[in-house]
């Protein structure tokens, strides 16, 4: 949480500095290290900045920093404070893995035909979702048999004791 706050503060600082630079340029002031002197006090109050905030913002260097540079006095590096939106959320990955294990255990408790029908109908296990007719063609069953197998399998899932314990099965680590 502390790491997220630091990253947010850095982003907020950058956005504030960009707004101040744009304001100074729009109002015809020279953009230099003395923005506090160049911008009138009413402009700073419009931006929601207090008089003591601006000097602190200006004290932060504007030149590029290495992502490997240390932050504060600890062993933390700047790269550790930047959130990677491209990588998956670790908790989400864990929950998805547990959910897959749970669904596989439920399908394993069914007859092979019922499990296959549910896999094909709902795209479980990475396959596509198929209509009753497509499942019938793939399995050699009639459409009525596919519908019956699906109905029985879903009813079994609804009444299963395993289903009522779903939260424990996929969220609690097995030892």
N, C-alpha and C positions, 0 to 999 in steps of 0.2 A: 504494500500500500504506500509506504514511504517513497519507494522508487517511482511509483506512478505520480505521486505529488510532485516530485522533483522534475520529472519529465514534463508534466503539465506546466509548472512554473517556468521552465525554460521556453516552452512553446508560447506561453503567455507573454514573456519578456520580448521574444522575437516579434510577436504580433504588435505589441505596444510600441516598440521601437519603429517598426514599419509605418504604423499610423502617424507617429510623431514626425518621422522624416517626410512623409507625404504632406502632412499639415504645414510643415515649415516650407516645403517647396511650393505648395499651393498659395501660400500667403506671401511669397516672394522673399522669404528669408534665406540666407545662406545656410546650407546644411553643413555644419561643422561640429566640433566636439562641444561647443557651447550652446546647444539647443535650448537649454534652460534660460539662457540670457536672451536668445533670439525670439522665442515664442512668448507672447503676452500671457499673463496669468489667467485671463479668462479662457484662453484656448486650452490651457492645461486643465482647468476645471471642467470644461466641456468634455474633455477626454476622460474625466473621472480620476485624474491623478492628483495626489496631494503634493504639496511643495517639497516634502522630504523624500518622496518616492522617485522623482526624476533623477536626482543625483546618484541614487543607488543604481538605477537602470543604466545611466550613462557610464558608470564605473565598470560595467561588464564589457570586456573587449568584443569588438565587432569583427575581428579577423577570424578566419576559420580555425577550428580546433581539431586536433586529431581525435578520432573516436577512441583511441587507446590512452588518451591523457587521463590522469587520475582526477577524481572529483573529491573536493574537500580534503580531509586528512586521512581518509580510510584507504582501503585497497580497492575501492569501487572505481571502475572505469566508466567513462561517459557512455560507451557502447552498451553497458548494462542497464542504463536508465532509459534507453530508447525502445519503445514498444515496437515489436515486429508484427505488423498487421497481416503479413503474408503467411506466417506460420500458424498452424492450428492451435487452438486453446488447449493446454494440457488436460484440464479437467474435462472438457468436451470429448477429447480423444479417449480418456478413461471411461466416461459414461457410455460412449458409443461402443467401445470394446465389450464392456460388461453387458450392454443391451444385446449385442450380437450373440454373446455366449448364452445369455438367457433364452433368446429366441431359438437358438440351436438346441438347447436342452429341452425346450417345449416340443419342438418338432421331432426330436429324438424319442419322445415318449408316445408319439402317435404311430399309427400304421404307416408304412412306407407310401401307400397311395395317397392318404390324406395329407401327409407332409409334402409330397411332390405337388399335389394340387395347390396347396397354399403357397408353396415357393413360386410356382408359375403364375398364379393369379395375382400375387402381391409383389412380385419381383424380389423375393427374399433371397439373399445370397449373391446379389450382384446381377442377376438376370433381369430381363425386362418384365413388365406386367403384361399378361396376355388375357384375352377375352375367354369366356367359357368355350366358345367354338374353337379357338386356337389351342387351348389346353386339351380339348377332346381330340383334335387332330394329332397333337404331339404324343398323347398317351395311348391312343387307340380306344379310348372310352367314348361313350355317347355324351352329348351335352347334358342330358338329364343325370347321368352318373357323375359327371364333374360337379354339377350343381349340388347334388346330394352329398358328395364327398366333402365339398367346401362347407356346406351347412353343418354337417356332422363334426367336422374338424373345428369350426368356429364355436359350436356349442360346447365341445369338449374343452376348448380353451377357456371359455367363460366360466365353466363350472370347476375347473381344475384348481386344486389347492396350491399348485405351483404358481398360478397366475396371481392369487391373492398375496403371495409372498414376493412379488416381483421386485419391489424396492430393495429388499434385503438381498436378493439374488444377484442383481447387477450392480449395486452400489457398494456392497460390503465385500472386501477382499477375502478371498478364500486362502486359508493358511495351509 
